[in-house]
């Protein structure tokens, strides 16, 4: 049993420090610009195309915002203070579509060594009347695949809560992850739904680090047995 203590301690330390070891990321969008989009009418899309963005992978972002329901009163989309903010308004729900494709030339993103896409989101509430949906679609120019996260709750949350949504890259079946050309993010709110997106990114995998430490632990344990 004592021979197992050192490996367990070392592995515990490794897993404890993994978050700091994953500091390097591929930033898809940090949402550092400032602007607002107001819906012109129910079921009418308003769009915004931006180029030369230094905090966006590929330098461009296309935003499409549509409000559905009974009224656009109070609805709006805002980018401010590094947050992408959807305001639910009254008697409506909204759909936001973000497209990243380097202004149509393709991202040429190699994510084959990575494990997931993460999205940090603050929710006002989700799923009072209908599903709240967040999805990511990846395309390599030939094949596309979508991974979706959906919520439906019985009551409105009185306080904000935050989640980091994880879209596992292994779930994007058929897409060549070494040649991602387009990333599309779809966000559909519930009635009165409000949320804020803080960041969209790909964390650096810690798999190699884990394997290195694991090999070290096995080696040291075997060496200890041989010398005893």
C-alpha positions as CSV (number, residue, x, y, z in Angstrom):
1,X,0.0,0.0,0.0
2,X,2.8,2.4,0.8
3,X,4.2,2.0,-2.7
4,X,0.9,3.5,-4.0
5,X,1.0,6.6,-1.8
6,X,3.5,8.5,-3.8
7,X,1.8,7.9,-7.2
8,X,-1.5,8.9,-5.8
9,X,-0.1,12.1,-4.3
10,X,1.7,13.0,-7.5
11,X,-1.3,12.4,-9.6
12,X,-3.5,14.4,-7.2
13,X,-1.1,17.3,-7.6
14,X,-1.1,17.0,-11.4
15,X,-4.9,17.1,-11.6
16,X,-5.1,19.9,-9.1
17,X,-2.8,22.1,-11.3
18,X,-4.2,21.1,-14.7
19,X,-6.4,24.2,-14.9
20,X,-3.3,26.4,-14.7
21,X,-1.5,24.2,-17.2
22,X,-4.3,24.7,-19.7
23,X,-3.8,28.5,-19.7
24,X,-2.9,28.7,-23.4
25,X,-6.1,28.7,-25.6
26,X,-7.2,29.3,-29.1
27,X,-9.5,32.3,-28.8
28,X,-12.4,32.2,-31.2
29,X,-14.0,35.3,-29.8
30,X,-13.4,37.6,-26.8
31,X,-16.2,40.0,-27.6
32,X,-14.2,43.2,-27.0
33,X,-16.0,45.5,-29.4
34,X,-19.0,47.7,-28.5
35,X,-22.2,48.0,-30.5
36,X,-26.0,47.4,-30.3
37,X,-28.5,45.8,-32.6
38,X,-32.2,46.6,-32.3
39,X,-34.8,44.4,-34.0
40,X,-36.6,46.3,-36.7
41,X,-39.8,44.2,-36.4
42,X,-41.0,40.8,-35.3
43,X,-39.5,37.9,-37.5
44,X,-37.2,40.3,-39.4
45,X,-33.5,39.6,-39.2
46,X,-31.0,42.4,-38.6
47,X,-27.4,41.6,-39.5
48,X,-24.0,43.0,-38.7
49,X,-20.7,42.1,-40.5
50,X,-17.3,43.1,-39.0
51,X,-13.8,42.7,-40.3
52,X,-10.3,43.3,-38.9
53,X,-11.2,42.1,-35.4
54,X,-8.1,41.4,-33.4
55,X,-9.8,39.4,-30.8
56,X,-11.6,37.1,-33.2
57,X,-10.1,34.0,-34.9
58,X,-10.0,34.8,-38.6
59,X,-10.6,38.5,-38.0
60,X,-14.3,38.6,-39.0
61,X,-17.7,38.0,-37.3
62,X,-21.1,38.0,-39.0
63,X,-24.0,38.4,-36.6
64,X,-27.7,37.8,-37.4
65,X,-30.3,38.7,-34.8
66,X,-34.1,37.9,-35.1
67,X,-36.8,38.5,-32.6
68,X,-39.9,36.3,-32.6
69,X,-43.1,36.5,-30.6
70,X,-45.6,39.2,-30.0
71,X,-43.5,42.4,-29.5
72,X,-40.0,43.7,-29.9
73,X,-40.5,45.9,-26.8
74,X,-37.3,45.8,-24.7
75,X,-35.5,43.4,-26.9
76,X,-31.9,44.1,-28.1
77,X,-28.5,42.7,-28.7
78,X,-25.5,44.4,-27.3
79,X,-21.7,43.9,-27.3
80,X,-20.1,45.8,-24.4
81,X,-17.5,45.4,-21.7
82,X,-16.3,42.1,-23.3
83,X,-19.8,40.6,-23.1
84,X,-22.2,39.6,-25.8
85,X,-25.5,40.4,-24.2
86,X,-29.0,39.3,-25.3
87,X,-31.9,41.2,-23.7
88,X,-35.1,39.3,-23.7
89,X,-37.6,42.1,-23.8
90,X,-41.3,41.3,-23.3
91,X,-43.5,38.7,-25.0
92,X,-40.8,37.6,-27.4
93,X,-37.9,35.2,-27.9
94,X,-34.8,35.6,-30.1
95,X,-32.4,33.8,-32.3
96,X,-28.8,34.8,-32.7
97,X,-26.4,33.3,-35.3
98,X,-22.7,34.1,-35.2
99,X,-20.5,33.0,-38.2
100,X,-16.7,32.9,-38.2
101,X,-15.2,32.1,-41.6
102,X,-12.5,34.7,-42.2
103,X,-14.7,36.8,-44.4
104,X,-15.5,33.8,-46.6
105,X,-11.9,32.7,-47.2
106,X,-12.0,30.0,-44.5
107,X,-10.4,29.7,-41.1
108,X,-7.9,26.9,-42.0
109,X,-8.1,26.0,-38.3
110,X,-6.3,22.9,-37.2
111,X,-8.0,21.7,-34.0
112,X,-7.1,18.0,-34.4
113,X,-4.9,18.0,-31.2
114,X,-7.7,19.6,-29.1
115,X,-10.6,18.1,-27.3
116,X,-13.4,20.7,-27.0
117,X,-14.9,24.1,-27.7
118,X,-15.9,26.0,-24.6
119,X,-18.4,28.9,-24.1
120,X,-18.7,30.9,-20.9
121,X,-22.3,32.0,-20.4
122,X,-24.2,33.9,-17.7
123,X,-27.9,33.2,-17.7
124,X,-30.6,35.5,-16.4
125,X,-33.0,32.5,-16.7
126,X,-33.6,29.7,-19.1
127,X,-36.5,27.7,-20.4
128,X,-39.6,29.2,-18.8
129,X,-41.9,28.6,-21.8
130,X,-39.7,27.0,-24.5
131,X,-36.3,25.5,-24.9
132,X,-33.2,27.5,-24.6
133,X,-30.7,26.3,-27.2
134,X,-27.0,26.8,-27.7
135,X,-25.3,24.9,-30.6
136,X,-22.0,25.0,-32.5
137,X,-21.6,23.9,-36.1
138,X,-18.2,23.1,-37.6
139,X,-17.6,22.7,-41.3
140,X,-14.4,21.6,-43.2
141,X,-15.8,23.0,-46.4
142,X,-17.3,19.6,-47.4
143,X,-18.8,18.1,-44.2
144,X,-20.7,19.9,-41.5
145,X,-21.8,18.7,-38.0
146,X,-23.7,20.3,-35.2
147,X,-23.5,19.8,-31.4
148,X,-26.4,21.2,-29.4
149,X,-27.1,22.0,-25.7
150,X,-30.7,22.4,-24.6
151,X,-32.4,23.4,-21.4
152,X,-36.1,23.5,-20.3
153,X,-36.8,24.5,-16.7
154,X,-40.1,24.7,-14.8
155,X,-39.6,28.2,-13.3
156,X,-37.6,31.3,-13.8
157,X,-34.4,31.7,-11.9
158,X,-34.5,34.8,-9.8
159,X,-30.7,35.2,-9.9
160,X,-28.1,34.9,-12.6
161,X,-26.0,31.7,-12.8
162,X,-23.1,30.9,-15.0
163,X,-22.1,27.8,-16.9
164,X,-19.2,26.8,-19.1
165,X,-20.7,25.0,-22.1
166,X,-18.5,22.2,-23.5
167,X,-18.9,21.1,-27.1
168,X,-16.7,18.0,-27.4
169,X,-14.8,18.0,-30.7
170,X,-15.2,14.2,-30.9
171,X,-18.9,14.7,-31.3
172,X,-18.6,16.6,-34.6
173,X,-18.8,13.4,-36.6
174,X,-17.3,13.4,-40.1
175,X,-15.7,16.8,-39.9
176,X,-12.0,17.1,-40.6
177,X,-10.8,18.8,-37.4
178,X,-7.4,19.6,-38.9
179,X,-9.1,21.7,-41.5
180,X,-12.0,23.7,-39.9
181,X,-13.2,26.4,-42.3
182,X,-16.3,27.7,-40.7
183,X,-17.6,27.9,-37.1
184,X,-21.3,28.8,-36.6
185,X,-22.8,29.5,-33.2
186,X,-26.6,29.4,-32.8
187,X,-28.3,30.8,-29.7
188,X,-32.1,30.6,-29.2
189,X,-33.6,32.1,-26.0
190,X,-36.8,31.3,-24.2
191,X,-39.5,33.8,-23.7
192,X,-38.1,36.8,-21.8
193,X,-34.7,35.0,-22.0
194,X,-31.6,36.9,-21.2
195,X,-28.0,35.8,-21.3
196,X,-24.4,37.1,-21.6
197,X,-21.6,35.3,-23.4
198,X,-18.2,36.0,-22.0
199,X,-15.9,34.0,-24.3
200,X,-15.8,31.4,-27.0
201,X,-12.5,29.4,-27.0
202,X,-10.6,26.1,-27.4
203,X,-8.5,25.2,-24.4
204,X,-5.1,23.6,-24.8
205,X,-5.4,19.8,-24.0
206,X,-3.5,18.6,-20.9
207,X,-3.4,15.0,-22.2
208,X,0.3,15.0,-23.0
209,X,1.1,16.5,-19.6
210,X,-1.0,13.8,-17.9
211,X,0.8,11.1,-19.8
212,X,4.2,12.5,-18.9
213,X,3.5,12.6,-15.2
214,X,1.8,9.2,-15.4
215,X,4.9,7.7,-17.0
216,X,7.1,9.4,-14.3
217,X,4.9,7.9,-11.5
218,X,5.1,4.4,-13.0
219,X,8.9,4.7,-13.4
220,X,9.4,5.9,-9.9
221,X,7.2,3.2,-8.4
222,X,8.9,0.4,-10.3
223,X,12.4,1.8,-9.3
224,X,11.3,1.8,-5.7
225,X,10.2,-1.9,-5.9
226,X,13.5,-2.9,-7.5
227,X,15.6,-1.2,-4.9
228,X,13.7,-2.7,-1.9
